[in-house]
C-alpha cells in the first residue's frame, strides 16, 4: 500500500552531499534526491555548470517525507542546525551562490512555516540569518554520481572531514528524530 500523504521539502545548505547525508538519517524520510534549483539559465544544468556559479542554481536536496512521522517544521529545524544559516553564499570552504542557504517552498503553508522557523531560530545565532525563502521553480536531479554520495564515499576526504562531523552534530541534537537509536 502506498502512502499518498507524502510531502516534499526542498532546501540548500551548501554542498548537497552534506544535507543529503543528514536527511537520510531522519525517521519519516522516504527519499532524498540531490539536485539543483533556483537558477536562471534555461535547460537542465550540469554539476560543472552549477559549480561555475554562472547558472544561478543552488545545490539542493529534495526530500520526500511522511508528515505523520515528522513535520515540515521539524525538518526545517534540522536544516537550520545542520549548517550555518548566517553566512551568505558560503558553507565552510564552499563559496558561491550555488552554496547559499535556501528554503524553496512548495506552497504557501510551507512558506509561512519557514518564516516562523527562521524567526524562532534567530536568537540562537550571533549573526543575522541570511537563509533565502523562495518559491520552488524547477527542480533538476543531479547526476547519478551525486546521489547517496556519503553512503558510497565515506572514506573520501570531504566525507571524513566535513560530512561525518555534521552527522555527529545531528546525532547529538536530534537523536529522537533519527532512524537508528544513538547510544
URCORSUL-V992420 format. One record per residue. RES is the residue in three letters. SS is DSSP state (h for helix, s for strand, l for the rest). PSI is psi in radians with two decimals (NA if undefined). Layout:
RES|SS|PSI / RES|SS|PSI
This chain:
UNK|l|2.30 / UNK|l|2.37 / UNK|l|1.99 / UNK|l|0.05 / UNK|l|0.28 / UNK|s|2.58 / UNK|s|3.00 / UNK|s|2.57 / UNK|s|2.35 / UNK|s|2.07 / UNK|s|2.70 / UNK|s|2.32 / UNK|s|0.85 / UNK|l|-2.45 / UNK|l|2.28 / UNK|h|-0.37 / UNK|h|-0.66 / UNK|h|-0.92 / UNK|h|-0.52 / UNK|h|-0.80 / UNK|h|-0.68 / UNK|h|-0.95 / UNK|h|-0.44 / UNK|l|-0.27 / UNK|l|-0.11 / UNK|s|2.36 / UNK|l|2.50 / UNK|l|-0.07 / UNK|s|2.17 / UNK|s|-0.62 / UNK|s|2.50 / UNK|s|2.19 / UNK|s|2.19 / UNK|s|2.50 / UNK|s|-2.78 / UNK|s|2.51 / UNK|s|2.88 / UNK|l|0.22 / UNK|l|2.99 / UNK|l|-0.18 / UNK|l|2.25 / UNK|l|2.75 / UNK|l|2.98 / UNK|l|2.06 / UNK|l|2.69 / UNK|l|2.87 / UNK|h|-0.81 / UNK|h|-0.74 / UNK|h|-0.76 / UNK|h|-0.75 / UNK|h|-0.38 / UNK|l|-0.36 / UNK|l|0.05 / UNK|l|-0.20 / UNK|l|-0.30 / UNK|l|-0.09 / UNK|l|2.64 / UNK|s|2.59 / UNK|s|2.17 / UNK|s|2.95 / UNK|s|2.53 / UNK|s|2.07 / UNK|s|2.19 / UNK|s|2.18 / UNK|s|2.81 / UNK|s|1.91 / UNK|l|-0.19 / UNK|l|-0.26 / UNK|l|-0.75 / UNK|l|2.44 / UNK|l|2.77 / UNK|h|-0.73 / UNK|h|-0.81 / UNK|h|-0.67 / UNK|h|-0.62 / UNK|h|-0.62 / UNK|h|-0.73 / UNK|h|-0.77 / UNK|h|-0.87 / UNK|h|-0.46 / UNK|h|0.04 / UNK|l|0.03 / UNK|l|3.12 / UNK|l|1.78 / UNK|l|0.15 / UNK|l|-0.02 / UNK|l|2.14 / UNK|l|2.12 / UNK|l|0.69 / UNK|s|2.42 / UNK|s|1.89 / UNK|l|-2.21 / UNK|l|-0.18 / UNK|s|2.07 / UNK|s|2.36 / UNK|l|2.82 / UNK|h|-0.43 / UNK|h|-0.24 / UNK|h|0.31 / UNK|l|2.71 / UNK|s|2.08 / UNK|s|2.48 / UNK|s|2.03 / UNK|s|1.89 / UNK|s|2.58 / UNK|l|-0.31 / UNK|l|3.02 / UNK|h|-0.61 / UNK|h|-0.77 / UNK|h|-0.67 / UNK|h|-0.83 / UNK|h|-0.78 / UNK|h|-0.74 / UNK|h|-0.76 / UNK|h|-0.73 / UNK|h|-0.80 / UNK|h|-0.79 / UNK|h|-0.76 / UNK|h|-0.76 / UNK|h|-0.52 / UNK|h|-0.35 / UNK|h|-0.77 / UNK|h|-0.28 / UNK|h|-0.09 / UNK|l|2.47 / UNK|l|-0.57 / UNK|l|2.78 / UNK|l|2.50 / UNK|l|2.28 / UNK|l|0.24 / UNK|l|2.21 / UNK|s|2.47 / UNK|s|2.00 / UNK|s|2.68 / UNK|s|2.51 / UNK|l|2.19 / UNK|l|-2.18 / UNK|l|2.44 / UNK|s|2.27 / UNK|s|2.17 / UNK|s|2.36 / UNK|l|2.88 / UNK|l|2.71 / UNK|h|-0.63 / UNK|h|-0.39 / UNK|h|-0.13 / UNK|l|2.36 / UNK|l|0.67 / UNK|h|-0.86 / UNK|h|-0.79 / UNK|h|-0.58 / UNK|h|-0.14 / UNK|l|0.64 / UNK|l|-0.46 / UNK|l|-0.12 / UNK|l|2.54 / UNK|h|-0.86 / UNK|h|-0.72 / UNK|h|-0.82 / UNK|h|-0.73 / UNK|h|-0.34 / UNK|h|-0.91 / UNK|h|-0.77 / UNK|h|-0.78 / UNK|h|-0.61 / UNK|h|-0.70 / UNK|h|-0.63 / UNK|h|-0.73 / UNK|h|-0.77 / UNK|h|-0.82 / UNK|h|-0.58 / UNK|h|-0.77 / UNK|h|-0.55 / UNK|l|0.63 / UNK|h|-0.61 / UNK|h|-0.25 / UNK|h|0.12 / UNK|s|2.72 / UNK|l|-0.67 / UNK|l|2.53 / UNK|l|2.30 / UNK|l|2.21 / UNK|l|NA
